[in-house]
Amino acid sequence: MFSQEYKKGMEHVVLSREKKEEIVALMTAEPVKTASHTLRVLTVAAVLCSLLAITAAAYYMGVFEFLQGQNEYAMLGMNEVYEACARPVGASVSAENGDVFTVDRVATDGTFCTIFYCLHVQDETWRYTPRMTLRSGGEDISMEGYGNSFENQEYLADDHTLYGAWRFLLREPLEDGEQVELALARYGEAEPGEPAPLLWEKALTFSVDPIRGEQFELDAVLSAQVRGKPVQVEAVSLNRSPLGTLLRLRWAEKDTNAREWYDFVLRDGDTGTYIPYDQVVINHYWDPEGYVDSVYELYGDVSGLKTLEIIPNTPVGGEAPRQVVDVDSLPSTDTDNPDGGYAPASYEAVDGQLIVKMQPVGAVNAWYARLGNGVYFLDSQGNELFDNIFVRKIKNRSDGTITVISTPTEASYQRDVDKVAQLWFFVPEYELLEGRKAVIRLDPQ
């Protein structure tokens, strides 16, 4: 699946199991005994701390393996990558109320820092998990407020133990062996009309060994019409590693409407293969010089990409029509759009959830990926089913498929689940502006 350069990057951070066992041994070591009464009191406290460390070790040892077994985690399409790149850490911090937060593993490149963590709490309040900020040298290096790039993973192992993963988007690359600080703040339940009370603030440190990636400085300008206005967009850079590939485009003006409505298609110029992608949403994209940077993550195996084509597209018609597909006919590649789009590949109903996998077909932009919903359910007569559906959409980074997980009310699930005969979904109609595409040769810096 990966090129030789990718494999070298992954080998750069793999540590031995013996090293992990050494970390655990250090955490569970017994305190030194003394004869003095005063020191005996301190020893009792030290024993309690040691027991706490043992408990923390027991919790964190299974975090990574636990997450690998979850369906949502597997859907990210990153199991193979994280298995090779996630370095054992085992750093813990304890709060005064007995809560313990542990970083199990960490995977870092020049753009991302992903942590796999465990939170063990004394209460059973999970409404507020810790707010996390990544720092280095006393400065915040994490891009707060970004989303749409990594679905937060959180699972309760029991009433007091939470396993999770979170990926930070970095402001700047980290160096080999660099010490970073993870600042944590956990809040409690808020009273009506009152802010949530702060339960504790803590920080823990660990070192990182980023895998080697590739950075490409781009020099291309795209032009297109957005809402009848000419738009100029500069292709700035592309960062590629096994942990993710990001494309950065720059807008000459702070025109948020144009930025939000501008769509394009990515294609491998050598093979003609279309590349699915989605936008990474960042809160602080403004720059005092008067431009806006937009960041996009590329999906699928782009390790061998040498020529990138960025092709603007334009919408066709008005309101997006809907496409209806029989469940019995899946998988489908019928997007009802000549240039491409997303179509349902599979459907299943499991444990009160309706799971539809949407696959990219042909030339795809980010229109479907950013929809809040995307799939609806009909009976054989075309009547819509289920009530009050809660929807999650999870992107698989290995192939660009989007899994739509719909959870209706329990009563409507029991009432309608055996009636599902058709799926319908919105079809964004667009055509490619081949004459305005930018062809970029990727020359590594």
C-alpha positions in Angstrom: 0.0 0.0 0.0 2.8 2.4 0.8 5.9 3.5 -1.1 9.4 3.0 0.1 9.6 6.6 1.4 6.4 6.0 3.4 7.8 2.8 4.8 11.0 4.6 5.8 9.0 7.2 7.6 7.1 4.6 9.5 10.2 2.7 10.5 11.6 5.9 11.9 9.3 5.8 15.0 8.7 2.2 15.8 9.9 1.3 19.3 10.4 -2.1 20.7 8.0 -3.9 23.1 10.8 -4.1 25.6 10.9 -0.3 25.8 7.2 -0.3 26.5 7.7 -2.9 29.3 10.5 -0.7 30.7 8.1 2.2 30.9 5.6 0.1 32.7 8.3 -1.2 35.1 9.3 2.4 36.0 5.7 3.4 36.6 5.0 0.4 38.9 8.3 0.4 40.9 7.9 0.2 44.7 9.0 3.1 46.9 12.2 2.9 49.1 11.4 1.9 52.7 12.8 4.0 55.6 13.0 3.8 59.4 12.1 7.3 60.5 8.5 7.9 61.6 8.3 11.1 59.6 9.7 9.3 56.5 7.3 6.4 57.1 4.4 8.9 56.7 5.9 10.1 53.5 6.4 6.5 52.4 2.8 5.7 53.0 1.9 8.6 50.7 4.5 7.4 48.2 2.9 3.9 48.3 -0.4 5.4 47.5 1.1 7.3 44.6 2.7 4.1 43.4 -0.6 2.2 43.6 -2.1 5.0 41.6 0.6 4.6 39.0 0.0 0.9 38.9 -3.7 1.5 38.3 -2.9 4.0 35.6 -0.6 1.5 33.9 -3.3 -1.1 34.0 -5.7 1.3 32.3 -3.4 2.7 29.6 -1.9 -0.6 28.5 -5.0 -1.6 26.5 -6.0 1.8 25.0 -4.5 1.4 21.5 -5.6 -2.2 21.2 -9.1 -1.4 22.5 -9.5 1.4 19.9 -8.3 -0.9 17.1 -11.3 -3.1 17.8 -13.9 -0.4 17.4 -15.8 -0.2 14.1 -15.5 3.6 14.0 -11.8 3.4 14.5 -11.4 0.9 11.7 -13.5 3.1 9.4 -10.8 5.7 9.6 -8.6 3.5 7.4 -5.6 4.2 9.5 -5.1 1.0 11.5 -2.0 -0.1 9.5 -0.4 3.3 9.7 -0.9 3.8 13.4 0.2 0.3 14.1 3.5 1.2 12.5 3.9 4.8 13.5 2.3 5.3 17.0 5.1 5.3 19.5 4.5 4.0 23.1 4.6 6.8 25.7 2.8 5.9 28.9 2.9 9.3 30.5 0.3 9.9 33.3 -0.8 12.8 35.5 -3.1 12.6 38.5 -5.6 15.3 39.7 -6.3 16.1 43.3 -9.8 14.4 43.0 -8.2 11.1 42.0 -8.8 11.4 38.2 -5.9 10.0 36.1 -5.1 11.0 32.5 -2.6 8.8 30.5 -1.2 9.3 27.1 -0.7 5.7 25.8 0.8 6.3 22.4 1.6 9.3 20.1 2.0 9.5 16.3 3.6 12.7 14.9 4.7 14.1 11.6 5.3 17.6 10.3 1.6 18.4 10.3 -0.2 16.2 12.8 0.2 14.9 16.4 -2.2 12.2 17.3 -2.5 11.0 20.9 -4.2 7.8 22.1 -5.2 8.4 25.7 -7.1 7.1 28.7 -9.1 9.1 31.3 -10.0 7.4 34.6 -12.4 9.4 36.8 -13.8 9.0 40.3 -17.2 10.2 39.4 -19.4 9.0 36.5 -19.8 12.4 34.8 -18.8 12.1 31.1 -20.5 15.2 29.8 -17.2 17.1 29.8 -14.0 15.4 28.9 -10.8 17.4 29.3 -10.0 20.3 27.0 -6.6 19.6 25.5 -3.9 22.0 24.2 -0.5 21.1 22.9 2.4 23.3 23.8 6.2 23.5 23.2 8.5 26.0 24.7 5.6 27.6 26.5 3.7 28.4 23.3 0.5 26.9 22.0 1.4 24.8 18.9 -2.0 23.2 18.2 -4.5 24.7 15.9 -7.5 25.0 18.2 -11.0 24.9 16.8 -10.3 22.9 13.8 -12.5 20.1 12.7 -13.8 18.0 9.7 -10.4 16.2 9.5 -10.5 13.7 12.3 -13.5 12.2 14.0 -12.9 12.3 17.7 -12.8 8.8 19.1 -14.2 8.3 22.6 -15.4 5.1 24.2 -16.4 4.1 27.7 -14.7 0.9 28.8 -16.6 1.0 32.1 -18.4 3.6 34.2 -15.1 5.3 35.2 -12.8 4.7 32.2 -12.7 6.5 28.9 -10.5 5.5 26.0 -9.9 8.0 23.2 -7.8 9.4 20.4 -7.4 13.0 19.2 -5.4 14.5 16.3 -3.9 17.9 16.7 -3.2 20.0 13.7 0.2 21.7 14.3 1.1 25.3 13.8 4.7 24.3 13.0 6.7 21.0 12.7 8.3 19.4 15.8 11.9 18.3 16.0 13.2 14.8 16.8 13.2 14.3 20.6 11.3 17.5 21.3 9.5 17.8 24.6 5.9 18.8 24.3 3.4 19.7 27.0 -0.2 18.5 26.9 -2.3 21.0 29.0 -5.5 19.6 30.3 -8.6 21.2 31.8 -11.6 19.2 33.0 -15.0 20.8 33.7 -18.0 19.5 35.7 -21.7 19.8 35.2 -23.0 23.3 34.7 -26.0 24.7 36.6 -28.7 26.3 34.4 -27.5 29.7 33.2 -24.1 29.2 34.8 -20.7 28.3 33.2 -19.4 24.9 33.8 -17.2 24.7 36.9 -13.5 23.9 36.5 -12.7 20.6 38.2 -8.9 20.6 37.6 -6.1 21.8 35.4 -3.0 19.6 34.8 -0.2 19.2 32.3 2.0 16.3 31.3 5.1 16.2 29.1 6.4 13.6 26.7 8.9 13.6 23.8 8.1 13.2 20.1 9.9 11.6 17.2 8.2 12.8 14.1 8.2 10.5 11.1 9.7 11.8 7.9 7.4 13.4 5.4 7.6 15.4 2.2 6.9 19.0 1.7 6.2 20.5 -1.8 6.1 24.3 -2.4 3.6 24.9 -5.1 3.4 27.7 -7.6 0.1 27.8 -9.5 -2.9 30.1 -9.8 -6.4 28.9 -10.4 -9.2 31.0 -11.8 -12.9 30.3 -11.7 -16.3 32.0 -11.4 -18.0 31.8 -8.0 -21.6 33.2 -8.0 -20.8 35.1 -11.1 -17.6 36.7 -9.7 -14.1 35.9 -10.9 -12.0 34.2 -8.2 -8.2 33.8 -8.1 -6.8 31.0 -5.9 -3.1 30.3 -5.3 -1.9 26.8 -4.7 0.7 27.2 -1.9 1.9 23.9 -0.6 1.3 20.2 -0.2 2.6 18.2 2.9 2.6 14.4 2.5 3.3 11.6 5.0 1.7 8.3 6.0 -0.2 10.2 8.7 -2.0 12.5 6.3 -1.6 14.7 3.2 -2.6 18.3 3.3 -3.1 20.7 0.4 -3.0 24.5 1.2 -4.8 27.0 -1.1 -4.6 30.8 -0.6 -7.3 33.3 -1.3 -6.2 36.8 -2.3 -9.2 38.4 -0.6 -11.0 37.8 2.7 -14.1 36.7 0.8 -15.6 34.1 3.1 -18.6 33.5 0.8 -16.3 32.7 -2.2 -14.1 30.5 0.0 -17.0 28.5 1.3 -18.6 28.0 -2.2 -15.5 27.3 -4.2 -15.3 23.6 -5.2 -12.8 21.7 -7.2 -11.7 18.2 -8.2 -8.3 16.7 -7.6 -6.7 14.2 -10.1 -3.5 12.3 -10.6 -2.1 13.8 -13.8 -0.2 10.7 -14.7 -2.8 8.0 -14.0 -6.0 9.9 -14.4 -7.2 8.7 -11.0 -9.5 11.1 -9.1 -8.6 11.9 -5.5 -11.3 12.3 -2.9 -10.7 15.0 -0.3 -12.4 17.2 2.3 -11.7 20.6 3.8 -10.1 21.0 7.2 -12.0 23.7 9.0 -9.8 26.1 11.1 -11.1 29.0 13.2 -8.2 31.3 12.9 -7.4 31.4 9.2 -7.2 35.2 8.9 -3.9 36.8 8.1 -3.0 40.5 8.6 -1.6 40.7 5.1 -5.1 40.2 3.6 -5.3 36.6 2.5 -7.0 33.5 3.6 -5.5 30.0 3.7 -7.8 27.0 3.2 -6.5 23.5 4.0 -7.7 20.3 2.5 -6.9 16.7 3.4 -6.4 14.2 0.5 -7.7 10.6 0.9 -6.6 7.3 -0.6 -3.0 6.2 -1.4 -1.3 9.3 -2.7 2.2 8.2 -1.7 3.2 7.9 -5.4 1.6 11.1 -6.6 3.9 13.1 -8.9 1.6 15.3 -10.9 -1.4 16.9 -9.2 -4.2 18.4 -11.3 -6.6 20.9 -9.6 -9.7 21.3 -11.7 -12.3 23.9 -10.7 -15.9 22.8 -11.2 -19.2 24.7 -11.5 -22.6 23.7 -10.3 -25.3 22.8 -12.8 -28.9 23.6 -12.3 -30.5 24.9 -9.1 -31.5 22.7 -6.1 -29.7 19.4 -5.9 -32.1 16.6 -7.0 -32.4 13.3 -5.1 -31.4 9.9 -6.3 -33.3 6.7 -5.2 -31.5 3.3 -5.1 -33.0 -0.1 -4.2 -31.3 -1.7 -1.3 -31.3 -5.0 -3.1 -29.3 -3.5 -6.0 -26.3 -2.4 -3.9 -23.5 -1.7 -4.5 -24.4 1.2 -6.8 -22.2 3.5 -8.8 -25.1 5.5 -10.1 -24.6 9.1 -9.0 -26.9 10.6 -11.6 -24.1 13.1 -12.4 -22.0 12.5 -15.5 -18.8 13.7 -13.9 -19.1 11.8 -10.7 -20.1 12.0 -7.0 -20.9 9.6 -4.2 -23.2 6.5 -4.4 -24.2 3.9 -1.8 -22.0 0.8 -1.7 -23.6 -1.1 1.2 -26.4 -0.9 3.8 -26.9 -2.7 7.1 -29.0 -2.3 10.3 -27.1 -3.2 13.5 -27.9 -2.6 17.1 -30.4 0.2 16.5 -28.2 1.9 13.9 -28.6 2.2 10.1 -25.2 2.1 8.5 -24.7 3.2 4.8 -21.3 3.3 3.2 -21.1 5.9 0.4 -18.3 5.4 -2.1 -16.6 8.0 -4.4 -17.3 7.5 -8.0 -15.4 9.4 -10.7 -14.6 13.1 -10.1 -15.6 14.0 -6.6 -15.5 17.4 -4.8 -16.1 18.1 -1.1 -19.9 18.8 -1.5 -21.2 15.5 -0.2 -18.5 15.2 2.6 -19.6 18.4 4.2 -23.3 17.7 4.2 -24.8 17.3 7.7 -26.8 14.3 6.7 -26.8 12.6 3.3 -28.9 9.4 3.4 -32.6 8.8 3.9 -34.7 5.6 4.1 -37.9 4.7 2.2 -40.2 1.7 2.1 -41.2 -0.1 -1.1 -44.0 2.6 -1.7 -41.5 5.4 -1.4 -42.6 6.5 2.1 -40.0 8.0 4.4 -39.1 5.9 7.5 -37.9 6.5 11.0 -38.2 9.5 13.4 -35.7 11.9 15.0 -32.6 10.5 13.4 -29.1 11.4 14.8 -26.4 11.2 12.1 -22.7 10.7 12.2 -20.5 10.7 9.1 -17.1 9.0 9.3 -14.5 9.3 6.5 -12.2 6.4 5.6 -8.8 7.9 4.8 -7.6 4.8 2.9 -10.1 5.1 0.1 -12.3 8.1 0.6 -15.5 6.3 1.5 -17.9 8.0 3.8 -19.9 5.9 6.3 -23.1 7.5 7.3 -24.4 6.1 10.7 -28.0 7.0 11.4 -29.5 6.4 14.8 -33.3 6.8 15.0 -35.4 6.6 18.1 -35.6 3.1 19.5 -39.4 2.9 18.9 -39.2 4.0 15.2 -36.2 1.6 14.7 -38.2 -1.3 15.8 -41.2 -0.2 13.8 -39.5 0.6 10.5 -36.2 -1.4 10.3 -37.8 -4.3 8.4 -39.5 -2.0 5.9 -36.4 -0.4 4.4 -36.4 -1.0 0.7 -34.8 2.1 -0.8 -32.2 4.7 0.0 -32.3 8.2 -1.3 -29.6 10.9 -1.2 -28.9 14.3 -2.6 -27.0 14.6 -5.9 -24.8 17.6 -6.4 -24.7 18.3 -10.1 -21.5 19.9 -11.4 -19.3 19.9 -14.4 -15.5 20.2 -14.6 -13.8 23.3 -16.0 -11.0 21.4 -17.7 -9.8 24.6 -19.5 -9.0 26.3 -16.1 -7.2 23.5 -14.4 -3.8 23.8 -12.8 -1.2 21.1 -13.5 1.4 20.9 -10.7 4.6 18.8 -10.8 5.5 17.8 -7.2 9.2 18.5 -6.7 10.2 17.7 -3.1 11.9 20.4 -1.1 
